[in-house]
Amino acid sequence: MMFLKTLCLPLLFTLISLRSCFGIDSYTEDPFHVDFRRGRAYRRPISYRPYVRTFGHVPNIRNYRNPYSVNRFDHNSGIRARLDRARGPMTSKMVNVDDFGAKANGRDDSLAFKKAWNYACSSSQGATMVVPKKKTYHVKPINFSGPCKSPLVLKIYGTIKATTDHSEYEGNGRRWLYFDNVENLRVEGGGTINGNGRTWWEKSCKINKALVTLQGSANCKLLHLLCVVFRIWPTCVNIFSSELQAVTFNECTNLRVSSLRIKNAQQMHLIFRECVNVNAFNLRVKAPGNSPNTDGIHVTGTQNININNCVIGTGDDCISIVSGSKNVRATGITCGPGHGISIGSLGAGNSAAYVSNVIVNKATFRDTTNGVRIKTWQGGSGYAKNIRFQNIVMNNVSNPIIIDQNYCDKRKPCRKQVSAVQVSDVLYQNIRGTSATGVAVKFDCSQSVPCRRIYLQDVALRAEEEDSAQASCANVRLSYRGDVSPPCSSQN
């Protein structure tokens, strides 16, 4: 026992001294490392504070703060981390469509594309599916379905071209390239997606007046109904191209679409439906100005989407944003020809529609039928709110600024209805240029549900040819800040 005391006690005291010397007991974790360990480091808080009206009369100009400050709409920081998850894996399988039988010889390569996708999607280590450059692949309607086992990249270097056999679209929901329920997907490469739409446009009632004569006073919808009832699809699918979709992303999460040319769609070029966390940038979308219903980018039911640095010229809306869409930012958009950037139409068929938190920033419109437009049907319900159009240039635009709560896309006038989609909290800031018509600003709002909290700040629009432009304003509650031209003479 004496031996143990003699040997162990000094050793114990030595260990205690060493522990105290190196500060083991006194160590306190750095607050930064606490945050980092808990996942809070470098995270910017996001908040959407309730709207506080500060436009109009400002008692203290020094303390004035724009309610539409960047922080209120800046959801970029919040979704950037989630979008980064769509980056391709560090080491992934290379899946070339040629290895699965694609020939690019003018014949159908659909089966090879489908096999390549299935193989890539089933890879647990990630995969990059490649469409080689300097080749043109003809494909029929294809469903690229998820979920996939790991992040996936689709590199389109060459050209994908749609089949000219219209009967192939029967039973496929009138979709061509359809990406469904895919998470962490990137589609890029600098290649071309060609919808081969000219043969469809020729069969449109809007182009082929003989079809209108054929149906007499009836509209296209009646003839369409007869086609469906009697199931004469080979003929009808050539006549009607209602909502034909070239490239559709449905229920996709953490999606990135970039550096592509999409042209001559059957109708709509690029559709984001029910997606979350989307980044679409460096896209060139083109179709002739007289091609019917060829929307450039269509956003429906989608949240947290950034559309950046895109050149869009089509026969319909450059960008259309419809119900269920929230936190939408479009920056650096060049639009023309086309119908401008539209929110709506909303509320068709007495339906409820909801759109909020939309920013259109740094856009240029040239020779378009509209600039920035909000359009709703009578009889609808819901809202379009928290919308900002800023830093925009208009060049020979027919309706540079327009809100139309009496929208009607029918041959006969639509009947008057009391209910309407509420349009509110809309800011037009730093918008300049020329109008192709004498009316540069038009607010045609509902008498029963007028437009509320509409703000014009630093707006300068003049007529392209006439002496001066005018503003037409009905049932709208307006506030001005800075120089606004033309102003509303009355707001009813």
Beta strands, then each sheet from edge to edge (+ up, - down):
strand 1: 93-96
strand 2: 127-131
strand 3: 136-139
strand 4: 142-145
strand 5: 152-156
strand 6: 159-162
strand 7: 175-180
strand 8: 183-188
strand 9: 192-194
strand 10: 245-250
strand 11: 253-263
strand 12: 268-273
strand 13: 276-286
strand 14: 297-300
strand 15: 303-313
strand 16: 319-321
strand 17: 325-335
strand 18: 341-346
strand 19: 352-366
strand 20: 372-377
strand 21: 381-397
strand 22: 401-407
strand 23: 422-435
strand 24: 439-444
strand 25: 451-463
strand 26: 470-474
strand 27: 476-485
sheet 1: 1+ 2+ 5+ 8+ 11+ 9+ 6+ 3+
sheet 2: 1+ 2+ 5+ 8+ 11+ 13+ 15+ 17+ 19+ 21+ 23+ 25+ 27+
sheet 3: 4+ 7+ 10+ 12+ 14+ 16+ 18+ 20+ 22+ 24+ 26+
end
